Amino acid sequence: MKRILIATHGRLADGMLNSIELLAGTTKGIATINAYTNDTNLDAELEKFIDSLAADDQLFVFTDLYGGSVNQKVTKTFLEHKIPVTIITGFNFPIILEILLSGDDLTQEKVAELVDKCRLELKVSFLAEAHVKDDGEDFF
């Protein structure tokens, strides 16, 4: 089974989970860790997640900052437990949805392809001048 862990500083992980449920309709196989909040012990939560894994699970972990404390702890913990895992850091919402909704047993090549695809979702719009026209119709 595909298992996903979203581990972030603060409550970003739960926010992502909420949005996933809204758009995908499911949060099956997804866990979150909201590190450095008053009610979260990162070490204990990681161990709890690891204890819930089955031997044949394909595991994806999303962390917010490459080299950040959450990413370091996640990496160290999975290495110590010798658990194969794909860690995607600096993630965006599209990559979580792509991994979640893709078929089972994603290859490393397919994951790399999805990451490259989702990098293209990062856009910038400079709105230097605002021209508002209210003609009573919806934007779309």
C-alpha positions in Angstrom: 0.0 0.0 0.0 1.1 3.5 -0.7 1.7 5.5 2.6 2.3 9.2 2.8 3.7 11.2 5.7 3.6 15.0 5.6 6.0 16.4 8.3 6.4 20.2 8.6 7.2 23.0 10.9 4.1 24.3 12.5 0.6 23.3 11.2 1.3 23.3 7.5 1.0 19.5 7.4 -2.6 19.5 8.7 -3.4 22.3 6.3 -2.2 20.2 3.4 -4.2 17.2 4.7 -7.4 19.4 4.9 -6.9 20.5 1.3 -6.1 17.0 0.1 -9.4 15.8 1.6 -11.3 18.6 0.0 -9.9 18.0 -3.5 -9.1 14.2 -3.5 -12.0 13.1 -1.3 -9.7 10.8 0.7 -6.9 10.9 3.2 -6.5 7.1 3.4 -2.8 6.2 4.0 -1.8 9.8 4.8 -0.4 10.8 8.2 0.8 14.2 9.4 3.3 15.6 11.9 3.0 19.2 12.9 6.5 19.6 14.4 7.3 22.2 17.1 3.8 22.8 18.1 2.8 22.5 21.8 1.1 19.2 21.4 3.6 17.4 19.2 6.7 15.3 20.0 8.5 14.8 16.7 10.4 11.7 17.8 7.4 10.0 19.3 5.2 10.8 16.3 7.8 9.5 13.9 8.1 6.2 15.9 4.3 5.9 15.9 4.2 6.3 12.2 7.0 3.8 11.6 5.2 1.3 13.9 2.1 1.6 11.7 4.0 0.6 8.5 3.7 -2.8 6.8 6.7 -4.5 5.2 5.3 -4.0 1.7 4.3 -0.3 2.0 5.6 2.1 -0.5 6.5 5.1 1.6 6.6 8.8 0.6 7.5 11.5 3.1 7.0 15.2 2.4 9.0 17.8 4.4 8.9 21.5 4.1 12.6 22.6 4.2 15.5 20.8 2.8 18.1 20.6 5.5 15.7 21.9 8.1 15.3 20.3 11.4 12.2 18.3 10.4 13.9 17.0 7.2 17.1 16.1 9.2 15.1 14.2 11.9 13.0 12.3 9.3 16.0 11.3 7.2 18.0 10.2 10.3 15.1 8.2 11.7 14.4 6.3 8.5 18.1 5.6 8.0 18.4 4.3 11.5 15.4 2.0 11.0 16.7 0.9 7.5 13.3 1.6 6.0 13.3 2.4 2.2 11.6 5.8 1.7 11.3 8.5 -0.8 11.6 11.9 0.8 10.4 14.9 -1.2 11.3 18.2 0.4 10.3 21.8 -0.4 7.1 20.2 -1.7 4.1 21.9 -3.3 0.5 20.8 -3.2 0.5 19.5 -6.8 3.3 16.9 -6.1 1.4 15.5 -3.1 -1.7 15.1 -5.2 0.3 13.5 -8.1 1.9 10.9 -5.7 -1.4 10.2 -4.0 -3.5 9.8 -7.1 -0.8 7.9 -9.2 -0.9 4.1 -9.4 0.8 1.9 -6.9 4.5 1.0 -7.0 5.9 4.3 -8.4 9.4 3.8 -9.7 12.2 6.3 -8.9 12.1 7.4 -12.5 8.3 8.1 -12.4 8.7 10.0 -9.1 11.5 12.2 -10.6 9.2 12.8 -13.6 6.3 13.9 -11.4 8.6 16.2 -9.3 9.8 17.8 -12.5 6.3 18.2 -13.8 5.1 19.8 -10.5 8.0 22.2 -10.4 6.4 23.8 -13.4 3.3 24.6 -11.3 5.3 27.3 -9.5 4.3 30.5 -11.2 4.6 34.2 -10.5 2.2 37.0 -11.6 3.1 40.6 -11.3 0.0 42.7 -11.2 1.4 46.2 -11.6 -1.8 47.9 -12.4 -5.3 46.9 -11.3 -8.0 47.4 -13.8 -11.2 46.3 -12.2 -14.3 45.9 -14.4 -17.4 44.9 -12.6 -19.9 43.8 -15.2 -21.8 41.5 -12.9 -20.4 38.3 -14.5 -18.2 35.7 -12.9 -14.5 35.8 -13.5 -14.5 32.4 -15.1 
